[in-house]
Amino acid sequence: MSADVTQQKERIIALSAIVQAIVLVQQVAETGQVNQAEFETLLNSLLATDAPTTESVYGDLSQLKTGTEQIIAQLTKKKSNKDVALLRHVISLLHLERQLAKHPEMLSLIATEIEQIPQQIDYFSSINNPQVIARFADVYHRTISELTPRIQVQGDPRFLQHTDNVNRVRALLLAGIRAAMLWRQKGGRRWHFVFQSNKILQDAIALNESLSGEDQA
């Protein structure tokens, strides 16, 4: 596989993770539920700070299939209000990542906080423990939520008033920022959505087909 093809694949993996983070945020906000396996995949990506490739950050790429399928849906069908909101949040995450890059002290604080979380996971025996999720959420709240534009999540007030759901939303947004960093490191740019949407679609279809092939194997 050529270097260009490898980078394209890594870029679409990162974009799938960004989109999936927002899809799961919408799930939590609207239903109070979330796909646990996909959620844990994104949480674990926050701890994979020394991974050699984007693929190794996420491990089982089949757990990013929701994100990949949503990219394809976004680029091939007429958009509903929910689709427009999703795309707006994705663009906001990419913008926030660029803002974060201008604050090295904030990046350093996030890195320091993340380094301590594995000890908490060991204590509670699961990355999906509410106390661990709350720690991720607190990192987001004390850092990225101070940047603009702040992401305003719309949903059912019954669910968004629940502390555990707020924490899950913030943890997912933190994972989305992590994916946005990877997207940029692999050459991704916001203007690609306008001028290279067909290429993004082709890459997403290729990744989705490879994941479907793995499912059938």
C-alpha positions in Angstrom: 0.0 0.0 0.0 1.5 3.4 -1.0 2.1 6.2 1.5 -0.7 8.3 -0.1 -3.2 5.4 0.1 -2.2 4.7 3.7 -2.7 8.3 4.6 -6.1 8.5 2.9 -7.2 5.4 4.9 -5.9 6.9 8.2 -7.7 10.1 7.4 -11.0 8.5 6.8 -10.6 6.4 9.9 -10.1 9.6 11.9 -13.1 11.3 10.2 -15.3 8.3 11.0 -14.3 8.6 14.6 -15.2 12.3 14.6 -18.6 11.7 13.0 -19.3 8.7 15.3 -18.5 10.8 18.4 -21.3 13.2 17.3 -23.7 10.4 16.4 -23.3 8.9 19.9 -23.7 12.4 21.4 -27.0 12.6 19.6 -28.0 9.1 20.9 -27.3 10.1 24.5 -29.1 13.5 24.1 -32.2 12.0 22.5 -32.5 8.6 24.2 -30.3 8.5 27.2 -28.7 5.4 25.7 -25.5 4.7 23.8 -23.9 1.8 21.9 -21.5 0.6 24.6 -19.0 -1.1 22.3 -18.7 2.0 20.1 -18.6 4.3 23.1 -15.7 2.3 24.7 -13.8 2.3 21.4 -13.8 6.1 21.5 -12.9 6.3 25.1 -10.0 3.9 24.7 -8.7 6.1 21.8 -8.1 8.8 24.4 -5.6 6.6 26.1 -3.8 5.5 22.9 -1.3 8.4 23.0 1.7 6.4 21.6 -0.1 4.4 18.9 2.0 4.1 15.7 -1.0 4.4 13.3 -4.5 5.8 13.4 -5.8 2.3 12.9 -4.1 1.1 16.1 -5.6 4.0 18.0 -9.1 2.5 17.5 -8.2 -1.2 17.3 -11.3 -3.0 16.0 -12.4 -0.7 13.2 -15.7 -2.5 12.9 -16.6 -0.4 16.0 -16.3 2.7 13.8 -18.8 1.4 11.2 -21.5 3.8 12.5 -19.3 6.7 11.8 -18.3 5.5 8.3 -21.9 4.8 7.3 -23.0 8.2 8.5 -20.3 9.9 6.3 -21.7 8.0 3.3 -25.3 8.9 4.3 -24.3 12.6 4.7 -22.8 12.7 1.3 -25.4 10.7 -0.7 -28.8 11.8 0.5 -30.9 14.9 1.1 -30.1 16.1 4.6 -32.7 16.3 7.4 -32.4 18.8 10.2 -30.7 16.1 12.3 -28.1 15.6 9.5 -27.4 19.3 9.3 -27.0 19.5 13.1 -24.5 16.6 12.9 -22.4 18.2 10.2 -22.5 21.5 12.1 -21.1 19.8 15.2 -18.4 18.0 13.2 -17.3 21.3 11.7 -17.3 22.8 15.2 -15.1 20.0 16.6 -12.6 20.6 13.8 -12.6 24.3 14.6 -12.2 23.6 18.3 -9.2 21.4 17.6 -7.6 24.3 15.7 -8.3 26.6 18.7 -6.9 24.0 21.1 -3.6 23.8 19.1 -3.1 27.5 19.8 -3.1 26.8 23.6 -0.1 24.6 24.4 -0.6 25.0 28.1 -4.1 23.5 27.7 -2.8 20.7 25.6 -0.3 19.9 28.3 -2.9 19.9 31.0 -5.1 17.5 29.0 -2.1 15.2 28.4 -1.3 15.2 32.2 -4.9 14.5 33.2 -5.2 11.7 30.6 -2.0 10.0 31.8 -3.6 9.6 35.3 -6.8 8.0 34.1 -5.5 4.4 33.6 -4.9 4.2 37.4 -8.6 5.1 37.9 -9.6 2.4 35.3 -7.6 -0.2 37.2 -9.3 0.8 40.4 -12.8 0.7 39.0 -12.1 -2.3 36.6 -13.7 -0.7 33.6 -13.3 2.3 31.3 -17.1 2.5 31.2 -17.4 3.1 34.9 -19.4 6.3 35.7 -16.5 7.6 37.8 -14.0 7.1 34.9 -16.4 8.7 32.4 -16.8 11.6 34.8 -13.0 12.1 34.9 -12.9 12.3 31.1 -15.8 14.7 31.2 -14.1 16.9 33.8 -11.0 17.1 31.6 -13.2 18.4 28.7 -15.2 20.8 31.0 -12.1 22.4 32.4 -10.3 22.8 29.1 -12.0 22.6 25.8 -15.4 23.9 27.0 -13.6 27.2 27.6 -12.8 27.6 23.9 -15.2 28.9 21.3 -17.5 28.0 19.6 -19.0 26.0 22.5 -20.9 23.0 21.2 -24.6 23.3 22.1 -26.1 19.8 22.3 -29.9 19.6 21.6 -31.9 16.7 22.9 -34.6 15.6 25.4 -34.2 17.6 28.6 -35.2 14.5 30.6 -31.9 12.9 29.5 -29.7 16.0 29.3 -30.5 16.9 32.9 -29.0 13.6 34.1 -25.4 14.0 35.3 -24.2 10.7 33.9 -25.5 11.6 30.4 -23.9 15.0 30.5 -20.6 13.3 31.4 -21.0 10.8 28.5 -21.6 13.7 26.1 -18.5 15.6 27.3 -16.3 12.4 27.2 -17.5 11.8 23.6 -16.7 15.4 22.6 -13.2 14.9 24.1 -12.8 11.8 22.0 -14.0 13.8 19.0 -11.3 16.3 19.6 -8.8 13.5 19.7 -10.0 12.2 16.4 -9.9 15.8 14.9 -6.2 16.0 15.9 -5.5 12.8 14.0 -7.5 14.0 11.0 -5.4 17.1 10.8 -2.1 15.2 11.4 -3.0 13.0 8.4 -3.6 16.0 6.2 -7.3 16.6 6.7 -8.7 20.1 6.3 -12.1 21.6 6.8 -12.3 22.8 3.2 -12.0 19.2 2.1 -15.8 18.9 2.9 -16.5 21.4 0.1 -13.9 20.7 -2.5 -13.1 17.0 -1.9 -16.5 15.6 -0.8 -16.4 13.0 -3.6 -13.0 11.8 -2.5 -14.2 11.6 1.1 -17.2 9.6 -0.1 -15.1 7.2 -2.1 -12.7 6.6 0.8 -15.6 6.1 3.2 -17.2 3.5 0.9 -13.9 1.7 0.5 -13.4 1.5 4.3 -17.0 0.5 4.9 -16.7 -2.3 2.3 -13.5 -3.6 3.9 -15.2 -3.6 7.3 -18.2 -5.5 5.9 -15.8 -8.0 4.4 -14.2 -8.5 7.8 -17.7 -9.0 9.3 -18.4 -11.8 6.8 -15.0 -13.5 7.2 
